[in-house]
């Protein structure tokens, strides 16, 4: 497909506040040799987030042990592990004066616990060293390992995120090595283990999925007692990644949002440039306002 963006995508690329704040965020991240999913995945919202001194920290390095064709993160069978990452990220959170921190991770199938212990230690380090009020994690599937999931849940998080990414029919193509049903079971399990922790998941559209398949994915997430859903347009990070099959019109994103509302999901953001961690603090605050907290 022609990779030129349609007007509603080009017009939606949000402008930064000041270059100074972008450079300052880059400086703090580079100073400690940290990684962000913003840079590694070539997120279209990077400059806006960095200009607001926010970033989604990427744990366990910048190489993944799986090769999902939609993702720009590089592959390595056994990437190194920096045991000082928790303290470094806590430093960055403190320097950026974050009230809401989002942490994600690469998939680490080479580690016995999938990297869960380091994720948990990072959360504890942020709690101990900063005044950050809320912490959100976006994890891998940990191969469905319940002990790994519990380690993260016991660390002091407020939101547990795990992205479905696509519809069931396309899973073997878009997320090889992963399981649609296992991802749903993880989200359901989190609610069973820790009902007070909010759960979050996102899907991308534009891979060639059908509307009825997106509706089914929303139904499946609802049946997993999800709290937050994000739906965004897939944008090809590079020519080596999966091709965009379709740029969806704005009306379709609105249709998905309305459908989710009709089946009882209260908290959904659906728009072309929506990403799972974009505007996470505002999203979380709105939910708490709606809940009277």
Secondary structure as a PSIPRED ss2 file (coil, helix, strand):
# PSIPRED VFORMAT (PSIPRED V4.0)

   1 X C   1.000  0.000  0.000
   2 X C   1.000  0.000  0.000
   3 X C   1.000  0.000  0.000
   4 X C   1.000  0.000  0.000
   5 X C   1.000  0.000  0.000
   6 X C   1.000  0.000  0.000
   7 X H   0.000  1.000  0.000
   8 X H   0.000  1.000  0.000
   9 X H   0.000  1.000  0.000
  10 X H   0.000  1.000  0.000
  11 X C   1.000  0.000  0.000
  12 X C   1.000  0.000  0.000
  13 X C   1.000  0.000  0.000
  14 X C   1.000  0.000  0.000
  15 X C   1.000  0.000  0.000
  16 X C   1.000  0.000  0.000
  17 X C   1.000  0.000  0.000
  18 X C   1.000  0.000  0.000
  19 X H   0.000  1.000  0.000
  20 X H   0.000  1.000  0.000
  21 X H   0.000  1.000  0.000
  22 X H   0.000  1.000  0.000
  23 X H   0.000  1.000  0.000
  24 X H   0.000  1.000  0.000
  25 X H   0.000  1.000  0.000
  26 X H   0.000  1.000  0.000
  27 X H   0.000  1.000  0.000
  28 X H   0.000  1.000  0.000
  29 X H   0.000  1.000  0.000
  30 X H   0.000  1.000  0.000
  31 X H   0.000  1.000  0.000
  32 X C   1.000  0.000  0.000
  33 X C   1.000  0.000  0.000
  34 X C   1.000  0.000  0.000
  35 X E   0.000  0.000  1.000
  36 X E   0.000  0.000  1.000
  37 X H   0.000  1.000  0.000
  38 X H   0.000  1.000  0.000
  39 X H   0.000  1.000  0.000
  40 X H   0.000  1.000  0.000
  41 X C   1.000  0.000  0.000
  42 X C   1.000  0.000  0.000
  43 X C   1.000  0.000  0.000
  44 X C   1.000  0.000  0.000
  45 X C   1.000  0.000  0.000
  46 X H   0.000  1.000  0.000
  47 X H   0.000  1.000  0.000
  48 X H   0.000  1.000  0.000
  49 X H   0.000  1.000  0.000
  50 X H   0.000  1.000  0.000
  51 X H   0.000  1.000  0.000
  52 X C   1.000  0.000  0.000
  53 X C   1.000  0.000  0.000
  54 X C   1.000  0.000  0.000
  55 X C   1.000  0.000  0.000
  56 X E   0.000  0.000  1.000
  57 X E   0.000  0.000  1.000
  58 X E   0.000  0.000  1.000
  59 X E   0.000  0.000  1.000
  60 X C   1.000  0.000  0.000
  61 X C   1.000  0.000  0.000
  62 X C   1.000  0.000  0.000
  63 X E   0.000  0.000  1.000
  64 X E   0.000  0.000  1.000
  65 X C   1.000  0.000  0.000
  66 X C   1.000  0.000  0.000
  67 X C   1.000  0.000  0.000
  68 X C   1.000  0.000  0.000
  69 X C   1.000  0.000  0.000
  70 X C   1.000  0.000  0.000
  71 X C   1.000  0.000  0.000
  72 X C   1.000  0.000  0.000
  73 X C   1.000  0.000  0.000
  74 X E   0.000  0.000  1.000
  75 X E   0.000  0.000  1.000
  76 X C   1.000  0.000  0.000
  77 X C   1.000  0.000  0.000
  78 X C   1.000  0.000  0.000
  79 X C   1.000  0.000  0.000
  80 X C   1.000  0.000  0.000
  81 X C   1.000  0.000  0.000
  82 X C   1.000  0.000  0.000
  83 X C   1.000  0.000  0.000
  84 X C   1.000  0.000  0.000
  85 X H   0.000  1.000  0.000
  86 X H   0.000  1.000  0.000
  87 X H   0.000  1.000  0.000
  88 X H   0.000  1.000  0.000
  89 X H   0.000  1.000  0.000
  90 X H   0.000  1.000  0.000
  91 X H   0.000  1.000  0.000
  92 X H   0.000  1.000  0.000
  93 X H   0.000  1.000  0.000
  94 X H   0.000  1.000  0.000
  95 X H   0.000  1.000  0.000
  96 X H   0.000  1.000  0.000
  97 X C   1.000  0.000  0.000
  98 X C   1.000  0.000  0.000
  99 X C   1.000  0.000  0.000
 100 X E   0.000  0.000  1.000
 101 X E   0.000  0.000  1.000
 102 X E   0.000  0.000  1.000
 103 X E   0.000  0.000  1.000
 104 X E   0.000  0.000  1.000
 105 X E   0.000  0.000  1.000
 106 X C   1.000  0.000  0.000
 107 X C   1.000  0.000  0.000
 108 X C   1.000  0.000  0.000
 109 X C   1.000  0.000  0.000
 110 X C   1.000  0.000  0.000
 111 X C   1.000  0.000  0.000
 112 X C   1.000  0.000  0.000
 113 X C   1.000  0.000  0.000
 114 X C   1.000  0.000  0.000
 115 X C   1.000  0.000  0.000
 116 X H   0.000  1.000  0.000
 117 X H   0.000  1.000  0.000
 118 X H   0.000  1.000  0.000
 119 X H   0.000  1.000  0.000
 120 X H   0.000  1.000  0.000
 121 X H   0.000  1.000  0.000
 122 X H   0.000  1.000  0.000
 123 X H   0.000  1.000  0.000
 124 X H   0.000  1.000  0.000
 125 X H   0.000  1.000  0.000
 126 X H   0.000  1.000  0.000
 127 X H   0.000  1.000  0.000
 128 X H   0.000  1.000  0.000
 129 X H   0.000  1.000  0.000
 130 X C   1.000  0.000  0.000
 131 X C   1.000  0.000  0.000
 132 X C   1.000  0.000  0.000
 133 X C   1.000  0.000  0.000
 134 X E   0.000  0.000  1.000
 135 X E   0.000  0.000  1.000
 136 X E   0.000  0.000  1.000
 137 X E   0.000  0.000  1.000
 138 X E   0.000  0.000  1.000
 139 X C   1.000  0.000  0.000
 140 X C   1.000  0.000  0.000
 141 X C   1.000  0.000  0.000
 142 X H   0.000  1.000  0.000
 143 X H   0.000  1.000  0.000
 144 X H   0.000  1.000  0.000
 145 X C   1.000  0.000  0.000
 146 X H   0.000  1.000  0.000
 147 X H   0.000  1.000  0.000
 148 X H   0.000  1.000  0.000
 149 X H   0.000  1.000  0.000
 150 X H   0.000  1.000  0.000
 151 X H   0.000  1.000  0.000
 152 X H   0.000  1.000  0.000
 153 X H   0.000  1.000  0.000
 154 X C   1.000  0.000  0.000
 155 X C   1.000  0.000  0.000
 156 X C   1.000  0.000  0.000
 157 X C   1.000  0.000  0.000
 158 X C   1.000  0.000  0.000
 159 X E   0.000  0.000  1.000
 160 X E   0.000  0.000  1.000
 161 X E   0.000  0.000  1.000
 162 X C   1.000  0.000  0.000
 163 X C   1.000  0.000  0.000
 164 X C   1.000  0.000  0.000
 165 X E   0.000  0.000  1.000
 166 X C   1.000  0.000  0.000
 167 X C   1.000  0.000  0.000
 168 X H   0.000  1.000  0.000
 169 X H   0.000  1.000  0.000
 170 X H   0.000  1.000  0.000
 171 X H   0.000  1.000  0.000
 172 X H   0.000  1.000  0.000
 173 X H   0.000  1.000  0.000
 174 X H   0.000  1.000  0.000
 175 X C   1.000  0.000  0.000
 176 X C   1.000  0.000  0.000
 177 X C   1.000  0.000  0.000
 178 X C   1.000  0.000  0.000
 179 X C   1.000  0.000  0.000
 180 X H   0.000  1.000  0.000
 181 X H   0.000  1.000  0.000
 182 X H   0.000  1.000  0.000
 183 X H   0.000  1.000  0.000
 184 X H   0.000  1.000  0.000
 185 X H   0.000  1.000  0.000
 186 X H   0.000  1.000  0.000
 187 X H   0.000  1.000  0.000
 188 X H   0.000  1.000  0.000
 189 X H   0.000  1.000  0.000
 190 X H   0.000  1.000  0.000
 191 X H   0.000  1.000  0.000
 192 X H   0.000  1.000  0.000
 193 X H   0.000  1.000  0.000
 194 X C   1.000  0.000  0.000
 195 X C   1.000  0.000  0.000
 196 X C   1.000  0.000  0.000
 197 X C   1.000  0.000  0.000
 198 X E   0.000  0.000  1.000
 199 X E   0.000  0.000  1.000
 200 X E   0.000  0.000  1.000
 201 X E   0.000  0.000  1.000
 202 X E   0.000  0.000  1.000
 203 X E   0.000  0.000  1.000
 204 X E   0.000  0.000  1.000
 205 X E   0.000  0.000  1.000
 206 X C   1.000  0.000  0.000
 207 X C   1.000  0.000  0.000
 208 X C   1.000  0.000  0.000
 209 X C   1.000  0.000  0.000
 210 X C   1.000  0.000  0.000
 211 X H   0.000  1.000  0.000
 212 X H   0.000  1.000  0.000
 213 X H   0.000  1.000  0.000
 214 X H   0.000  1.000  0.000
 215 X H   0.000  1.000  0.000
 216 X H   0.000  1.000  0.000
 217 X H   0.000  1.000  0.000
 218 X H   0.000  1.000  0.000
 219 X H   0.000  1.000  0.000
 220 X H   0.000  1.000  0.000
 221 X H   0.000  1.000  0.000
 222 X H   0.000  1.000  0.000
 223 X H   0.000  1.000  0.000
 224 X C   1.000  0.000  0.000
 225 X C   1.000  0.000  0.000
 226 X C   1.000  0.000  0.000
 227 X C   1.000  0.000  0.000
 228 X E   0.000  0.000  1.000
 229 X E   0.000  0.000  1.000
 230 X E   0.000  0.000  1.000
 231 X E   0.000  0.000  1.000
 232 X E   0.000  0.000  1.000
 233 X E   0.000  0.000  1.000
 234 X C   1.000  0.000  0.000
 235 X C   1.000  0.000  0.000
 236 X C   1.000  0.000  0.000
 237 X C   1.000  0.000  0.000
 238 X C   1.000  0.000  0.000
 239 X C   1.000  0.000  0.000
 240 X C   1.000  0.000  0.000
 241 X C   1.000  0.000  0.000
 242 X C   1.000  0.000  0.000
 243 X C   1.000  0.000  0.000
 244 X C   1.000  0.000  0.000
 245 X C   1.000  0.000  0.000
 246 X C   1.000  0.000  0.000
 247 X C   1.000  0.000  0.000
 248 X C   1.000  0.000  0.000
 249 X C   1.000  0.000  0.000
 250 X H   0.000  1.000  0.000
 251 X H   0.000  1.000  0.000
 252 X H   0.000  1.000  0.000
 253 X H   0.000  1.000  0.000
 254 X H   0.000  1.000  0.000
 255 X H   0.000  1.000  0.000
 256 X H   0.000  1.000  0.000
 257 X H   0.000  1.000  0.000
 258 X H   0.000  1.000  0.000
 259 X H   0.000  1.000  0.000
 260 X H   0.000  1.000  0.000
 261 X H   0.000  1.000  0.000
 262 X H   0.000  1.000  0.000
 263 X C   1.000  0.000  0.000
 264 X C   1.000  0.000  0.000
 265 X C   1.000  0.000  0.000
 266 X C   1.000  0.000  0.000
 267 X E   0.000  0.000  1.000
 268 X E   0.000  0.000  1.000
 269 X E   0.000  0.000  1.000
 270 X E   0.000  0.000  1.000
 271 X C   1.000  0.000  0.000
 272 X C   1.000  0.000  0.000
 273 X C   1.000  0.000  0.000
 274 X C   1.000  0.000  0.000
 275 X C   1.000  0.000  0.000
 276 X C   1.000  0.000  0.000
 277 X C   1.000  0.000  0.000
 278 X C   1.000  0.000  0.000
 279 X C   1.000  0.000  0.000
 280 X H   0.000  1.000  0.000
 281 X H   0.000  1.000  0.000
 282 X H   0.000  1.000  0.000
 283 X H   0.000  1.000  0.000
 284 X H   0.000  1.000  0.000
 285 X H   0.000  1.000  0.000
 286 X H   0.000  1.000  0.000
 287 X H   0.000  1.000  0.000
 288 X H   0.000  1.000  0.000
 289 X H   0.000  1.000  0.000
 290 X H   0.000  1.000  0.000
 291 X C   1.000  0.000  0.000
 292 X C   1.000  0.000  0.000
 293 X C   1.000  0.000  0.000
